[in-house]
Amino acid sequence: MTTIIRHVRPGDISALIDLASETFLDSFGNYHTPENCDAFIAQSHNAEVYEKAIADPLQLLLLAERHGEFQAYLYAKPTTLPVSERLLSAHELSKIYTRRSCQGQGIGVRLLQNWERWAKTQDQKDVILGVWSENHDAQRFYNRHGYNKISEYKLSVGDVQDTDFIYHKSL
């Protein structure tokens, strides 16, 4: 059985929170204190955020699943990033994370492509995302898929201000 990409359902939220916490810590746990990671996870990876995403037709929450195991997820929404007026209506990729044991299998690419196709059906002309300035692998990934850096901003992770880059792609 291959990995399937599907919409998150209300019954998935608890397992999704576990996956989101695991993948965030795998990606950033070595760079931030446990307290700052916990604060970020509590703010950004919680049931309220995901319940709202499921209910809102302008948001997209996808899972990659194989044999009942959640391998990766994607969360996209109308932008909240500090962008030019022209991009205020762009759709934002807020989070895309793959479980470490599932990386390198093309799952992230499939999630990204699903989002881009969905955004086109929503008449989106532009998509954007934020990526940590020190996450060079992610930056290369987005460059390979047609995204270009357009600016940067500060993102709070607990009491630390990280520099994130904003990437853009025209659809």
N, C-alpha and C positions, 0 to 999 in steps of 0.2 A: 504494500500500500504506500502511495506517495503522500507527501505533505499536502494538505489541503489549506487553502486560504478561505476564511469565512468571517462573517460579522460576529462580533462579540455579542453574547446573549446575557441577560441578567444573571442566570445561574453560573456564569463563568467568572464573575467579578472577583470572588475570593481567590481563585487560582490565578487570575490575572494580576491581582495585587502582589501575590507571592512572586510571580514571574518578573513583574516590574521591579520589585525590590531587589531580587537576586541579580538581575541584569544591570541595574543601576550600580549596585555595590561592586559587581565584577568590573564594570567600566571605570568607576570613579572612586571606589573605596580606598585605593592606595594614595589618592591625592587630597582627600578631605578627611577631617576628623570624623569619628563615628557619630558625634553629636550633630555635626553639620549634615552628614548623610541622612541621619534619622529625621532631621527637620525638613530636608528637601523631600524625602519620601513621603512623610506625613502630609505635606502640603500638595504635592503633585501626583502622587500615586495612591489615591484613596477612593473609597466606594462612591462618594458624592461626585467626584470628577467623572468617573467612568459611567455611573448611572445617567448623569446629564448627557454624556456623549452618546450613549445608546438612544436616548429619547430625542435628541436634537438632529433633525435631518441635515443640518449644515455641518455636522461633525461626523467623522468616520473613525471607527474603532475596529481594527481587523486583527485576527489571530491566525498564526500558522500552527497547524496541529497535525500530528502524526500518531496514530494508534492511541489517541486520547491524551497524548503529552503535548502541552503547549510549548512550542519551540521558539516562537517570536511573536511580536505584536507591533502594531502601528497605530498611532493616534494622530489625527489631523483635524484641524478646526479653522474657522475664520481667524485671520491673523491678529495677534496681539503684539507682534514685534514692532520696534520703532523703525518704520520704513517711510519712504517718500509718499507723498499724497497719491501718486500714480499706483502704488502697490497696496494701498490700504484695503482694497477689496480682494487681494490675493488670498489663496488658501495656504495655510501653514502646516507643514509637517512638524508636529510638536515633539513626537517621540517615535523612534523606531529602534528596537533592541532585539537582539537574537541571543538566545542562551548560548553560552560559550561552547558547549559540546555540539552545537548545531551550526556553528559558523563555518563559512567556506562551502556551503551547499547551495548557494544561490537563493536562499529564503528571503534575505533582505531585498534582493533585486526584485523578486516576485511581489513582495509587499509594496515596494516603491512603485512598480509598474501598475499594480492594482489601484493605488491611490491616484496616480496620474490619470489613468483611464476614468476613474470615478470623477475626478476634478473636471475633466473635459465634459462629462455628462451634466455637470453643474454649471456649464458655460464659463468655467474659469479660463482665463487667458494666461495667468501667471501663478506660479507656486513658489513658495519660499520656505526656508528652514533656518534654524540656528544650529551651529555646531561649535563645540568648545575649541578654542584656539590651539589647544595642545593635543587635540584628537586628530592627528595627521592621517591615520588610516581612514577615518570617516571623511575627511576632506578629500582624499584621493578617490574614495568611493563616489562621492557626489560629483566631483569633476568628471569622472569617467561616464557619468550618466547625464551630462549636459548642464550641470549647475555651476554657476560662477559666483564668486564672492563679490558682494556689492557694498558691504559696510560691516560694522561691528557694534556691539553693545555690551553692557554689563549684566550678568545674570547672578542673582543671589542664590548661593548654596549655603544655607544656614547663615552664618555671619560673615561669610567670605563673598567677595565680588569676583567672579570669573569673567574673563573676556571671551565672548562668543562671537563668531563670525556669522553674518547673515548671507545666505546663498539664495540665488534666484534662478529660475528657469522659465522661459516662455513656452507655453504649450501649443 
